[in-house]
């Protein structure tokens, strides 16, 4: 959730920290702060609210130095306030740190520290970690690595910590367990960050620190340690992302920019596994023999990635005849799931660091079940720990509400379904070629929707800016689309929305329909079209205002709907990729019409790295 940055070098440290934090605000914007070595002391500046508030405060007294850490917060323990903002420090100011994660046993540790004379000024779990490190630093009179080591084995939960010691100027120490952290070195300068966009401007050469590992960062030098304090060696990885991809490039918001980037992202992801008009999963690591043995597929994910799984379930089962179960990652391991030893657990995550999804992956591996990660970030935890990886090529996604990552996860799911169907002889060679040909048309069709419909949708969205409730309905794959459309709307516009399987409306939900209630019907599946129209008519008879989303040719929908959006025809299995685009635009433009901060919706953060 929270964003962490750090820098050691020759530049003005404050400028680097603030610039890097600006690339991580999507991870949290409840407060922000920096700590800088300045004339042998550690100067801390913090401010409640968005990063701009910290910038204004720092302008009055700019800490001058060449080594420092910074943080942008998504609050877990303790309300958003300047007091609870990071960095936090020990009682004597000797240890200063920033943290991403949740310390589950913080109350137990806090009680121990109070008994040893420590006082607490905040209500955060992070302050406990800082003072625990200080406690062991003083108790054993050791090095920072020794102190952090002792603290790590006593902390339960997740953490990425960046720590500075007053006794060690020009050095930053980091420790990690289950929360993301990357480190980079370039031209005698060193960087740390929670996510790649923060340091793309400065370096593409990064190291991934492993679970229960530590590191010491000096100018142009990084040393890694295991939990025993022994030095370990790591090889750097090169980030291929374009630094400009993390900038708005003239768009008003990242969300609309990323909506426009979907054709390229989908094309790049498809082309990564398309060789001579055939799907090649060799880089994913799945052989034909392994595919033939799969008896059950479990798709495990959170949020929009879960909605990808809901759509993929229909496609995979129909094309492969493999049973598919879609699971919420946050529930998966807590219900003691029954897993087929010949099954495949597919973990879908943009960041590759989603805490619940990572825990589900580890649960599956512990049970000996093969795992496949569909992730966007090279070297992320899920990518490193899964047996096989399908990398989506969305590039950096900055807006909290996902768009292009969702679309690339869909195309990855389609590619798996088509290839699995062919290998398992559930589809003919002719059908296989037909499906691949249609997959290749999707990027251009997505681009056409964006170009042709965004102004009409903007007009419609402006009329819905005062809506209090909205219902998204559909059947089959259209129900999966409805779930994502509903989430997009509620995430960025704060309109209460719900998605329902259209046939379930009459089992209670229709009682909520009253005059003017917005109901959005998704109708991309020809064999379900008439049934869903009937459900829309039922809503209209109770006063609903109807929007219809269907394919070209179904023009009689205008007899029922008050407003209609048409999408190009495609194979019914792939309709989600097209139908979701108008719904993304709708959510975006309703938010804009309401004057909201589209990219940073309240109470949300981009990467959910805590449970």
C-alpha positions as CSV (number, residue, x, y, z in Angstrom):
1,X,0.0,0.0,0.0
2,X,2.3,2.7,1.2
3,X,5.1,4.0,-0.9
4,X,8.8,4.0,0.1
5,X,11.7,5.7,-1.5
6,X,15.3,6.3,-0.6
7,X,18.4,7.9,-2.1
8,X,22.2,8.0,-1.5
9,X,24.4,10.0,-3.9
10,X,25.6,13.5,-4.8
11,X,22.3,15.1,-5.8
12,X,20.0,17.2,-3.7
13,X,18.3,14.5,-1.7
14,X,15.1,16.3,-1.0
15,X,14.4,16.9,-4.7
16,X,15.0,13.2,-5.6
17,X,12.8,12.0,-2.7
18,X,9.9,14.3,-3.6
19,X,10.2,13.5,-7.3
20,X,10.2,9.7,-6.6
21,X,7.3,10.0,-4.2
22,X,5.2,11.7,-6.8
23,X,5.4,8.5,-8.9
24,X,4.2,6.5,-5.9
25,X,1.2,8.5,-4.7
26,X,-1.1,5.9,-6.1
27,X,0.1,3.7,-3.3
28,X,-1.3,6.0,-0.6
29,X,-2.1,9.7,-0.1
30,X,-3.2,10.1,3.5
31,X,0.1,11.8,4.4
32,X,3.7,12.0,3.3
33,X,7.1,12.7,4.9
34,X,10.9,12.6,4.3
35,X,14.0,12.2,6.5
36,X,17.3,13.6,5.3
37,X,20.8,13.5,6.8
38,X,21.6,17.2,7.3
39,X,24.9,18.3,8.9
40,X,25.2,15.2,11.0
41,X,21.6,15.2,12.1
42,X,18.5,13.6,10.7
43,X,15.9,16.2,9.7
44,X,12.3,15.0,9.5
45,X,9.5,16.8,7.6
46,X,5.9,15.4,7.5
47,X,2.5,16.6,6.4
48,X,-1.0,15.3,6.4
49,X,-2.8,14.8,3.1
50,X,-1.4,14.6,-0.4
51,X,2.2,15.1,-1.4
52,X,1.6,18.7,-2.4
53,X,1.2,19.6,1.2
54,X,4.6,18.2,2.0
55,X,6.1,20.1,-0.9
56,X,4.7,23.4,0.4
57,X,6.0,22.7,3.9
58,X,9.5,21.7,2.7
59,X,9.6,24.9,0.5
60,X,9.8,26.9,3.8
61,X,12.7,24.8,5.1
62,X,14.3,22.5,2.6
63,X,16.5,19.8,4.2
64,X,19.8,19.8,2.5
65,X,21.7,16.6,2.2
66,X,22.6,13.6,0.0
67,X,21.1,10.7,1.9
68,X,17.4,10.3,2.9
69,X,14.2,8.3,2.9
70,X,10.6,9.2,2.0
71,X,7.1,7.8,2.4
72,X,3.6,8.3,1.2
73,X,1.0,6.7,3.4
74,X,-2.1,4.6,3.1
75,X,-3.4,4.5,6.7
76,X,-3.9,1.1,8.4
77,X,-3.1,1.7,12.1
78,X,-3.9,5.2,13.2
79,X,-5.9,7.9,11.5
80,X,-4.4,10.1,8.8
81,X,-2.5,12.9,10.6
82,X,0.9,14.5,10.7
83,X,1.7,12.7,14.0
84,X,1.0,9.3,12.4
85,X,2.8,10.2,9.2
86,X,6.1,8.5,8.4
87,X,9.0,8.7,9.0
88,X,8.9,7.7,12.6
89,X,11.9,7.9,15.0
90,X,13.2,6.5,18.3
91,X,12.9,8.5,21.5
92,X,16.4,10.0,21.1
93,X,16.2,10.4,17.3
94,X,18.9,7.9,16.7
95,X,16.8,5.5,14.5
96,X,14.4,6.9,11.8
97,X,12.4,4.6,9.5
98,X,9.5,4.3,7.0
99,X,7.4,1.2,6.7
100,X,5.0,-0.5,4.3
101,X,3.0,-3.4,5.7
102,X,1.2,-4.5,8.9
103,X,2.9,-5.6,12.1
104,X,0.4,-8.0,13.6
105,X,1.9,-8.3,17.0
106,X,2.6,-4.6,17.5
107,X,0.6,-4.4,20.7
108,X,2.6,-7.2,22.3
109,X,5.9,-5.5,21.2
110,X,4.7,-2.1,22.3
111,X,3.9,-3.4,25.8
112,X,7.5,-4.9,26.0
113,X,9.0,-1.6,24.9
114,X,6.9,0.5,27.4
115,X,8.2,-1.8,30.2
116,X,11.7,-0.9,29.0
117,X,11.1,2.8,29.2
118,X,10.0,3.7,25.7
119,X,7.3,6.3,25.1
120,X,5.0,6.5,22.1
121,X,3.6,9.6,20.4
122,X,1.6,7.9,17.5
123,X,-1.0,5.2,17.1
124,X,0.9,3.4,14.3
125,X,2.5,0.0,14.3
126,X,5.5,1.5,12.5
127,X,6.6,3.4,15.5
128,X,6.8,0.1,17.4
129,X,9.1,-1.4,14.7
130,X,11.4,1.7,14.9
131,X,11.7,1.5,18.6
132,X,12.2,-2.2,18.6
133,X,15.2,-1.8,16.3
134,X,16.5,1.0,18.5
135,X,16.1,-1.3,21.6
136,X,18.2,-4.1,20.1
137,X,20.7,-1.6,18.7
138,X,21.4,-0.3,22.2
139,X,21.0,-3.6,24.1
140,X,23.6,-5.5,22.1
141,X,25.8,-2.6,21.1
142,X,26.0,-4.1,17.6
143,X,25.7,-2.9,14.1
144,X,22.5,-1.8,12.3
145,X,22.4,-5.2,10.6
146,X,22.5,-7.0,14.0
147,X,19.8,-4.8,15.4
148,X,17.5,-5.2,12.4
149,X,18.1,-8.9,12.5
150,X,17.0,-9.2,16.1
151,X,13.9,-7.2,15.4
152,X,12.9,-9.1,12.2
153,X,12.7,-12.4,14.0
154,X,10.3,-10.9,16.6
155,X,8.0,-9.1,14.2
156,X,5.0,-11.0,12.9
157,X,3.2,-9.7,9.8
158,X,4.5,-8.0,6.7
159,X,7.0,-5.2,6.2
160,X,9.3,-3.3,4.0
161,X,11.4,-1.1,6.2
162,X,13.9,1.6,5.2
163,X,15.9,2.7,8.2
164,X,18.6,5.3,8.9
165,X,20.8,5.4,12.0
166,X,22.3,8.7,13.2
167,X,25.5,6.9,14.0
168,X,25.8,5.8,10.3
169,X,25.5,8.9,8.1
170,X,25.2,8.3,4.4
171,X,23.7,4.8,4.8
172,X,20.3,3.4,4.5
173,X,19.3,-0.1,5.8
174,X,16.3,-2.0,4.4
175,X,14.5,-5.2,5.5
176,X,11.7,-7.1,3.8
177,X,9.1,-9.6,4.5
178,X,6.1,-10.0,2.1
179,X,6.0,-6.3,1.2
180,X,7.7,-5.2,-2.1
181,X,11.0,-3.4,-2.3
182,X,13.5,-2.8,-5.1
183,X,16.9,-1.3,-5.0
184,X,18.8,0.3,-7.9
185,X,22.4,1.5,-8.6
186,X,23.4,3.9,-11.4
187,X,26.5,6.1,-11.9
188,X,27.6,6.0,-8.3
189,X,24.1,6.7,-6.9
190,X,21.8,4.3,-5.1
191,X,18.0,4.2,-4.9
192,X,15.3,2.2,-3.1
193,X,11.6,2.2,-3.9
194,X,8.4,0.2,-3.3
195,X,7.7,0.1,-7.1
196,X,9.5,0.6,-10.4
197,X,8.0,3.9,-11.5
198,X,9.6,5.8,-8.6
199,X,13.1,5.2,-10.0
200,X,12.6,4.7,-13.7
201,X,13.9,8.2,-14.3
202,X,17.2,7.4,-12.6
203,X,18.0,3.8,-13.3
204,X,16.8,0.6,-15.0
205,X,19.3,-1.6,-13.2
206,X,17.5,-3.0,-10.1
207,X,17.9,-5.7,-7.5
208,X,15.0,-7.5,-5.9
209,X,15.5,-8.1,-2.2
210,X,14.1,-11.5,-1.1
211,X,11.9,-12.4,1.8
212,X,13.6,-12.1,5.2
213,X,16.6,-10.4,3.7
214,X,18.3,-7.1,4.5
215,X,20.5,-4.7,2.7
216,X,22.9,-1.8,3.3
217,X,22.7,1.1,0.8
218,X,25.7,3.4,0.4
219,X,26.6,5.7,-2.5
220,X,26.8,3.5,-5.5
221,X,27.0,0.4,-3.4
222,X,24.5,-2.2,-2.1
223,X,25.3,-5.1,0.2
224,X,22.8,-7.8,0.9
225,X,22.4,-10.0,4.0
226,X,20.4,-13.0,5.0
227,X,18.6,-13.4,8.3
228,X,21.8,-14.6,10.0
229,X,23.6,-11.4,9.0
230,X,25.8,-13.1,6.4
231,X,26.5,-11.4,3.1
232,X,24.7,-12.8,0.0
233,X,25.2,-12.1,-3.7
234,X,22.5,-10.9,-6.1
235,X,22.4,-10.3,-9.8
236,X,20.8,-7.1,-11.1
237,X,17.7,-7.1,-13.4
238,X,17.1,-4.6,-16.2
239,X,13.7,-2.9,-16.3
240,X,12.4,-2.6,-19.9
241,X,9.6,-0.2,-19.2
242,X,9.8,3.2,-20.9
243,X,10.2,6.0,-18.3
244,X,7.7,8.2,-20.3
245,X,5.1,5.5,-19.7
246,X,4.9,6.6,-16.1
247,X,4.0,10.3,-17.1
248,X,0.7,11.7,-18.1
249,X,1.9,12.7,-21.6
250,X,-0.6,15.5,-22.0
251,X,-3.7,13.6,-20.7
252,X,-5.6,15.2,-17.8
253,X,-5.4,12.0,-15.7
254,X,-3.5,8.7,-15.8
255,X,-6.8,6.8,-16.0
256,X,-7.8,8.2,-19.3
257,X,-4.2,7.9,-20.6
258,X,-4.2,4.2,-19.6
259,X,-7.6,3.6,-21.2
260,X,-6.1,5.0,-24.5
261,X,-3.0,2.7,-24.0
262,X,-5.1,-0.5,-24.0
263,X,-4.8,-1.3,-27.7
264,X,-1.0,-1.3,-27.6
265,X,-0.9,-3.2,-24.2
266,X,-3.3,-5.9,-25.5
267,X,-1.4,-6.2,-28.8
268,X,2.0,-6.5,-27.1
269,X,0.7,-9.1,-24.6
270,X,-0.8,-11.2,-27.4
271,X,2.3,-10.9,-29.6
272,X,4.5,-12.1,-26.7
273,X,3.0,-15.6,-27.1
274,X,2.1,-15.5,-30.8
275,X,4.6,-17.0,-33.2
276,X,3.7,-17.6,-36.8
277,X,0.0,-17.3,-36.1
278,X,0.2,-20.0,-33.4
279,X,0.2,-19.6,-29.6
280,X,3.5,-20.6,-28.1
281,X,3.6,-21.0,-24.3
282,X,7.2,-22.1,-24.1
283,X,8.3,-18.9,-22.4
284,X,5.4,-19.4,-19.9
285,X,6.9,-22.8,-19.3
286,X,3.8,-25.0,-19.9
287,X,4.4,-28.1,-22.2
288,X,1.6,-29.9,-24.1
289,X,2.1,-32.9,-21.9
290,X,1.5,-30.8,-18.8
291,X,-1.5,-29.1,-20.3
292,X,-3.1,-32.5,-21.1
293,X,-2.7,-33.6,-17.5
294,X,-4.6,-30.6,-15.9
295,X,-7.8,-31.9,-14.3
296,X,-9.0,-28.7,-12.7
297,X,-8.2,-25.0,-12.8
298,X,-8.5,-22.7,-9.8
299,X,-8.3,-18.9,-10.7
300,X,-7.4,-17.0,-7.5
301,X,-7.4,-13.2,-7.5
302,X,-8.7,-9.9,-5.9
303,X,-10.7,-7.0,-7.2
304,X,-10.5,-6.5,-11.0
305,X,-8.2,-9.5,-11.4
306,X,-11.0,-11.6,-9.8
307,X,-13.4,-10.2,-12.4
308,X,-10.9,-11.3,-15.1
309,X,-11.2,-14.8,-13.6
310,X,-15.0,-14.7,-13.7
311,X,-14.8,-13.9,-17.4
312,X,-12.1,-16.4,-18.0
313,X,-14.1,-19.2,-16.3
314,X,-16.7,-19.1,-19.1
315,X,-14.1,-19.0,-21.8
316,X,-11.8,-21.7,-20.5
317,X,-14.6,-24.2,-19.6
318,X,-16.2,-23.8,-23.0
319,X,-13.0,-24.1,-25.1
320,X,-11.2,-26.7,-23.0
321,X,-13.9,-28.6,-21.0
322,X,-11.7,-28.3,-17.9
323,X,-13.7,-27.4,-14.8
324,X,-12.8,-24.0,-13.5
325,X,-13.3,-22.5,-10.1
326,X,-12.8,-18.8,-9.4
327,X,-11.7,-17.9,-5.9
328,X,-11.3,-14.7,-3.9
329,X,-7.7,-14.7,-2.8
330,X,-8.7,-13.2,0.6
331,X,-10.9,-16.3,1.3
332,X,-9.0,-19.0,-0.4
333,X,-6.6,-20.2,2.3
334,X,-9.0,-19.7,5.2
335,X,-11.6,-22.2,4.1
336,X,-9.1,-25.1,3.8
337,X,-9.9,-25.7,0.1
338,X,-10.0,-29.1,-1.5
339,X,-7.4,-29.1,-4.3
340,X,-6.9,-31.7,-7.0
341,X,-3.3,-32.8,-7.1
342,X,-3.4,-32.6,-10.9
343,X,-5.0,-29.1,-10.8
344,X,-3.5,-25.8,-11.8
345,X,-3.8,-22.7,-9.5
346,X,-3.7,-19.5,-11.6
347,X,-2.8,-16.4,-9.6
348,X,-3.7,-13.1,-11.3
349,X,-2.2,-9.9,-10.1
350,X,-1.0,-6.7,-11.8
351,X,1.7,-5.9,-9.2
352,X,2.6,-9.4,-8.4
353,X,2.7,-8.3,-4.7
354,X,-0.9,-8.5,-3.7
355,X,-0.8,-9.9,-0.2
356,X,-3.8,-12.1,-0.3
357,X,-2.9,-13.5,-3.8
358,X,0.6,-14.2,-2.7
359,X,-0.6,-16.0,0.4
360,X,-2.9,-18.1,-1.8
361,X,0.0,-18.9,-4.1
362,X,2.1,-20.1,-1.1
363,X,-0.9,-22.2,0.2
364,X,-1.1,-23.9,-3.2
365,X,2.6,-24.6,-3.4
366,X,2.6,-26.0,0.1
367,X,0.0,-28.5,-1.0
368,X,2.1,-29.4,-4.0
369,X,-0.3,-28.0,-6.6
370,X,1.2,-26.5,-9.8
371,X,1.0,-22.7,-9.9
372,X,0.9,-20.2,-12.8
373,X,1.2,-16.4,-12.2
374,X,-0.4,-13.9,-14.6
375,X,1.5,-10.7,-13.5
376,X,2.7,-7.4,-15.0
377,X,5.8,-6.8,-13.0
378,X,9.0,-8.7,-13.8
379,X,10.7,-10.0,-10.7
380,X,7.7,-9.4,-8.4
381,X,7.1,-11.9,-5.6
382,X,4.4,-13.9,-7.4
383,X,6.5,-14.0,-10.5
384,X,9.5,-15.3,-8.5
385,X,7.6,-17.9,-6.5
386,X,5.1,-19.3,-9.1
387,X,6.1,-22.4,-11.0
388,X,5.2,-20.7,-14.3
389,X,4.7,-17.1,-15.3
390,X,2.7,-15.4,-18.0
391,X,3.9,-11.8,-18.1
392,X,1.4,-9.2,-19.3
393,X,2.9,-6.2,-21.0
394,X,0.8,-3.4,-19.8
395,X,3.8,-1.3,-18.7
396,X,3.4,0.9,-15.6
397,X,-0.1,1.5,-14.5
398,X,-0.4,4.5,-12.2
399,X,-4.1,5.1,-11.8
400,X,-5.5,3.3,-8.8
401,X,-8.5,2.1,-10.9
402,X,-7.0,-0.5,-13.2
403,X,-7.8,-0.5,-16.9
404,X,-5.0,-1.6,-19.2
405,X,-3.8,-4.2,-16.7
406,X,-7.3,-5.8,-16.6
407,X,-7.3,-5.9,-20.4
408,X,-3.9,-7.5,-20.7
409,X,-5.0,-10.1,-18.1
410,X,-8.0,-10.9,-20.2
411,X,-6.0,-11.4,-23.4
412,X,-3.6,-13.7,-21.5
413,X,-6.5,-15.7,-20.3
414,X,-7.9,-16.0,-23.8
415,X,-4.5,-17.2,-25.1
416,X,-4.3,-19.9,-22.4
417,X,-7.9,-21.0,-23.2
418,X,-7.4,-21.2,-26.9
419,X,-4.1,-23.1,-26.6
420,X,-5.4,-25.4,-23.9
421,X,-8.4,-26.2,-26.1
422,X,-6.2,-27.0,-29.1
423,X,-3.8,-29.2,-27.1
424,X,-6.6,-31.1,-25.5
425,X,-8.3,-31.6,-28.9
426,X,-11.5,-29.8,-27.9
427,X,-11.3,-27.4,-30.8
428,X,-10.4,-28.1,-34.4
429,X,-7.5,-26.7,-36.3
430,X,-9.9,-24.6,-38.3
431,X,-11.5,-23.2,-35.1
432,X,-8.1,-22.6,-33.6
433,X,-7.0,-20.5,-36.5
434,X,-10.4,-18.6,-36.5
435,X,-10.0,-17.8,-32.8
436,X,-6.4,-16.6,-33.2
437,X,-7.4,-14.4,-36.2
438,X,-10.2,-12.8,-34.0
439,X,-7.8,-12.3,-31.1
440,X,-5.5,-10.3,-33.4
441,X,-8.4,-7.9,-34.3
442,X,-9.2,-7.0,-30.7
443,X,-6.6,-4.1,-30.3
444,X,-8.0,-2.3,-33.4
445,X,-11.6,-2.8,-32.2
446,X,-10.7,-1.4,-28.7
447,X,-9.1,1.6,-30.4
448,X,-12.3,2.1,-32.5
449,X,-14.5,2.1,-29.4
450,X,-12.3,4.7,-27.6
451,X,-12.2,6.9,-30.6
452,X,-15.9,6.7,-31.7
453,X,-17.7,6.6,-28.3
454,X,-15.8,8.6,-25.7
455,X,-17.6,11.9,-26.5
456,X,-21.1,10.3,-26.4
457,X,-20.3,8.6,-23.2
458,X,-18.9,11.8,-21.7
459,X,-22.2,13.5,-22.5
460,X,-24.2,10.7,-21.0
461,X,-21.9,10.6,-17.9
462,X,-22.4,14.3,-17.3
463,X,-26.2,13.6,-17.0
464,X,-25.5,10.8,-14.4
465,X,-23.2,12.9,-12.2
466,X,-25.9,13.1,-9.5
467,X,-26.9,9.5,-9.6
468,X,-27.1,7.8,-6.2
469,X,-27.4,4.2,-7.3
470,X,-26.7,2.2,-10.4
471,X,-27.2,-1.4,-11.2
472,X,-25.2,-3.4,-13.8
473,X,-26.9,-6.5,-15.1
474,X,-26.0,-9.3,-17.6
475,X,-26.1,-13.0,-18.1
476,X,-23.2,-15.4,-18.6
477,X,-20.0,-13.6,-19.6
478,X,-22.0,-10.4,-19.6
479,X,-22.5,-10.8,-15.8
480,X,-18.7,-10.9,-15.5
481,X,-18.5,-7.7,-17.5
482,X,-21.1,-6.2,-15.2
483,X,-19.0,-6.9,-12.2
484,X,-16.0,-4.9,-13.6
485,X,-18.2,-2.1,-14.8
486,X,-19.8,-1.7,-11.4
487,X,-16.4,-1.7,-9.7
488,X,-15.0,1.0,-12.0
489,X,-18.0,3.2,-11.4
490,X,-17.9,2.9,-7.6
491,X,-14.1,3.2,-7.3
492,X,-13.7,6.5,-9.0
493,X,-17.1,8.2,-8.8
494,X,-18.4,7.1,-5.4
495,X,-21.7,6.2,-6.8
496,X,-23.2,3.2,-5.1
497,X,-23.3,0.5,-7.7
498,X,-24.0,-3.3,-7.8
499,X,-23.6,-6.0,-10.4
500,X,-26.2,-8.7,-10.7
501,X,-26.8,-11.7,-12.8
502,X,-29.9,-10.4,-14.7
503,X,-32.0,-13.4,-13.9
504,X,-31.5,-12.8,-10.2
505,X,-33.1,-9.3,-10.2
506,X,-36.5,-10.7,-9.4
507,X,-35.2,-12.6,-6.4
508,X,-35.1,-9.5,-4.2
509,X,-33.0,-6.8,-5.9
510,X,-35.7,-5.4,-8.1
511,X,-37.3,-3.9,-4.9
512,X,-34.5,-1.3,-5.0
513,X,-35.5,0.0,-8.4
514,X,-37.4,3.3,-8.3
515,X,-38.0,6.3,-10.6
516,X,-34.7,7.4,-12.3
517,X,-32.5,4.5,-11.0
518,X,-29.8,3.9,-13.5
519,X,-29.7,0.3,-14.8
520,X,-27.0,-0.7,-17.3
521,X,-27.7,-3.8,-19.3
522,X,-24.9,-5.7,-20.9
523,X,-26.0,-7.8,-23.9
524,X,-23.1,-9.2,-25.9
525,X,-24.1,-12.9,-25.9
526,X,-26.6,-13.5,-28.8
527,X,-28.2,-16.6,-27.2
528,X,-28.9,-14.6,-24.0
529,X,-29.9,-11.3,-25.7
530,X,-33.7,-11.6,-25.5
531,X,-33.7,-12.8,-21.9
532,X,-31.6,-9.9,-20.8
533,X,-33.8,-7.4,-22.7
534,X,-36.8,-8.9,-20.8
535,X,-35.0,-8.2,-17.5
536,X,-34.3,-4.6,-18.6
537,X,-38.0,-4.2,-19.5
538,X,-38.9,-5.4,-16.0
539,X,-36.7,-2.6,-14.6
540,X,-38.1,0.0,-16.9
541,X,-41.7,-0.8,-15.8
542,X,-40.6,0.2,-12.3
543,X,-39.2,3.5,-13.3
544,X,-35.5,2.7,-14.2
545,X,-33.5,4.8,-16.6
546,X,-31.8,2.3,-18.9
547,X,-28.5,2.2,-20.7
548,X,-27.9,-0.7,-23.1
549,X,-24.5,-2.0,-24.2
550,X,-24.6,-4.4,-27.1
551,X,-23.0,-5.3,-30.4
552,X,-23.7,-3.7,-33.8
553,X,-26.8,-5.1,-35.3
554,X,-29.0,-5.3,-32.2
555,X,-30.6,-1.9,-33.0
556,X,-34.0,-3.0,-31.5
557,X,-32.5,-2.4,-28.1
558,X,-33.3,1.3,-28.7
559,X,-37.0,0.4,-28.2
560,X,-36.1,-0.4,-24.6
561,X,-33.0,1.5,-23.6
562,X,-32.9,5.3,-23.1
563,X,-29.2,5.4,-24.2
564,X,-27.3,2.8,-26.1
565,X,-23.6,2.1,-26.8
566,X,-22.6,-0.4,-29.6
567,X,-19.4,-2.3,-29.8
568,X,-17.9,-4.2,-32.8
569,X,-18.9,-7.8,-33.3
570,X,-16.4,-10.4,-32.1
571,X,-16.3,-14.0,-31.1
572,X,-18.6,-14.2,-28.1
573,X,-15.8,-15.6,-25.9
574,X,-13.9,-12.4,-26.3
575,X,-16.7,-9.8,-25.8
576,X,-15.4,-8.8,-22.4
577,X,-12.4,-7.1,-24.0
578,X,-14.6,-4.8,-26.0
579,X,-17.6,-4.3,-23.7
580,X,-15.5,-3.2,-20.7
581,X,-14.1,-0.2,-22.6
582,X,-17.4,1.9,-22.6
583,X,-17.8,1.0,-18.9
584,X,-14.3,2.2,-18.1
585,X,-15.1,5.5,-19.9
586,X,-18.4,5.8,-18.1
587,X,-16.8,5.5,-14.7
588,X,-14.1,7.9,-15.6
589,X,-16.3,10.6,-17.0
590,X,-18.8,10.4,-14.2
591,X,-15.9,11.0,-11.8
592,X,-14.7,14.0,-13.9
593,X,-18.2,15.4,-14.0
594,X,-18.3,15.3,-10.2
595,X,-14.9,17.1,-10.0
596,X,-13.3,14.2,-8.1
597,X,-9.6,13.1,-8.1
598,X,-9.9,10.3,-10.6
599,X,-6.4,8.8,-10.1
600,X,-6.5,8.9,-6.4
601,X,-9.9,7.8,-5.2
602,X,-10.5,8.1,-1.4
603,X,-9.5,5.3,0.9
604,X,-8.0,3.3,-1.9
605,X,-4.4,2.4,-3.0
606,X,-3.0,0.7,-6.0
607,X,-1.1,-2.3,-4.7
608,X,-2.8,-3.9,-1.7
609,X,0.2,-5.4,0.0
610,X,-1.5,-5.9,3.4
611,X,-4.3,-8.3,4.4
